[in-house]
Amino acid sequence: MSELPQLNGPRLEPEGNIPDKLVILCHGFGSNGDDLMGLVPHLQSVLPKAAFVSPNAPEPCFGAPNGFQWFALSTLSQEERLVGTLKAAPTLDHFIDKELERYGLTNKDLILVGFSQGTMMSLHAGLRRSSDIAGIVGFSGAMTLPDNWQDDISSRPPVVLIHGDMDNIVPVQMMAEAYDALKSIDINVDQHVSPGITHSIGPDGLQKALEFLSKI
């Protein structure tokens, strides 16, 4: 078996403190790790002792200078998302293992924050860790549901899903489908729809995420 790609990207560690939480931010299709680092100053307001890392996805994204992808995506079909997610998941999972080891933390100290394709990856990997992680924040994303996916779930963290009602890339209905799937396996999941927001994060959506993180 070939070696897994090694991910890297920007990080921010708490000054003078040993991290008590690890927040991994998974960017969307065609973006890069720098993109979601813009959220960090806001997230630090409720997670002042956390380490934040935002890896570049493993594949360059054709047509997006300095952009990366977790997997190729020409449509939003379930089949394409499934193939891509299953291919990329071991790479993200390995990265999570290494980052937890770096800081001497465990699954219970891990928070995943995803946007779009990064939400697909965060939900997939986060629900399949060997034990419960601290939580998952999913912006503007969806959930990949392989056959018998319920049998694979080994981590049941609290989850919040946040989506713009005017999203023209990932329809808000895909958030609703993810919400229903998570509810069906008794995961503590909340959802928030941002009025007038397209494929981005609105101020109200960010506030919802901060409220969620302060609770967990």
N, C-alpha and C positions, 0 to 999 in steps of 0.2 A: 504494500500500500504506500502510495506517495505521501510525503510529509504534508501536513496541513499548512496553508499560508499563514505567515506570522503577521498579525495586525499591529499597527501602531498609529498614533495620532496624538493630538494635544491632550495635556492633563493639567490639573490644578490640585495641589495638595494643601491641607490646612497649615498655615504658618505656625511653626513651633508646637504642633500637636500631632500625636499619633492618630491617624484616622479611625473613627468609630463606625463609619459606613463607607461603602464603595458604591458610587453611582456611575453606571456605564450608560452613555448616551449613544444610541444607534441612529445614525442619520438616514435620510431618504435617498431614493434613486437619483443618481447624478449629482449628489452633493458630496460633502466631505466632512471630516471630523471637526473642522473649524466652525462649521455652520451652527451646530447645537451648543457650542461653547458659549454662545451669546446668552443662553439660558442660565448659565452657572451663577452669575451674580444674584439672580433672583432666587435660585435654589439654595444658595448659601444662607439666605435669610432664615430658612427653617432647618438647614443641615450645615451648621457652621463648622463642624468637625469632620465633614465627609471629604473623601478624595473623589475627584471627578475625572473621568477619562472618556474621550470621544474618539474611538478608533475610526480610521478610514476603512470602508468596506473592502473586501479582498480583491475585487476586480475593477480595473479601469472601466469607465462608462463611455462608450463610443459616442462622440458628438458633444460631450460635456467636458470642456477643458478643466483640468484639475478636479474632475468629478469621478466618483466611484459608485459601484453598485454591489449589493449583496448577491444579486443574481440578475441575469438578463430578464427584461420584462417588456414585452411588446403589447401585451393585452393584460387585462386583470382577470383572466380566466382562472378558475379553480385549479385546472390542470397545470398551467404554467407556474402559478404560485406554489403549488405543491412540489413540483420538481425542483424549483429553485430553492425553496426553503429547506428542503431535505438535504440538498447539496451543500448549502452554506452553514447549516446548523452546527456541524462538528467544529468548524473553524471558530465560530462565535463561542461555543461551549469551551473549547480549549483556551481561548483568550480569557474568558471569565475565570477559569481555574487558575491561570497564571497570575491574574491580577489579584485575586483573593489571596493567593500564596504570597505575593509581593508585600501585602499589607498585614498579613497575619490575621485575616478575617475569614469568616465562614459564610455559608449561604444565607444565614439569618441576617447578615449585615449587608446584603446585596440589594440594590434597587436598580431596576432597568427602566430607562426612559427612551421611548422610541418615537420616531416621526415617520409616517407613511410606510415605506418598505421596512424601515427600522422598527416600526411597531409590529409588523408581521414577524420579524425575527425575534423581537423581545418576548412576544407572547409565546412563540414556539419554544424558544430556549428556556425561558423563565418557568414555564409550567412543567418542564422535564428535568429540572435539576434534581439531585438525589434527595433533597429535603427542601422544606419551605424557604423561599427567599422573603425579603422584607416587603417588597411590593413592586408593581409594574404600573408605569404611566404610559398610556398609548395615545399619541396625537395622530389624528388624520389617517388612521390605518385600517387594517382588516385582520382576520384570523384565518390561518390555513388549517383546514380540517381534513386530514387524511382519513381513510377508512379506519373505523374502530379507534379513532383518536382518543376517545375517553380512556382506553386501556393504557395509554402512554403517560398519563398525568401522574406525576410523583411529587409535585410541588403545588401548593394551593395558597398562593399569596393573595392579599387584597389587590384589586386592580381598579384603575379608573381609566375610562375611555372618553376622549375629548375630540370633537369633530365640528367643523363648520357646516352649517346647513346649505351653503352655496358651493361646497367643494365640487369642482369640475374635473378633478383627477381621480379621486377615490370617493365614490358617492357615499353620502352619509348613511345610506341603507346598509352598507357593509359594516359600519360600526354597530348598527342595531343587530345584525346577524352575529357578530362577535359577542355582543352583550348577552344575547339569548343563549348562545353556546356555553358561555361561562356560567350563567345562571343555572343551566341544565345540569351542571356537575357541582352545584352548591358552592361555587366560589363567591366570595364577598366582592361583588363588582358594582361600581357606580358608573354613570354615564352623564355626559354634559354636551349639549348641542349649542354652539355659538352662533347666534343670529347674524346673518350677513357676512360671514367669514368664508372665504374660499379655501384653497389648499394651503393653509397657514395656521398660525397660532394667534388667536385673538387675546386681548387683555383679560377677558372674563375666563377664557380657557386656561390661561396661565394661573390666574388666581385660584381656579378650581384645583389645579395640580398642586399648588402650594398648600392649600387647605388639606388635601389628601395626604401630602407628605408630612405635614405637621401632626396629623393624627397617627400615622404609622411609626 
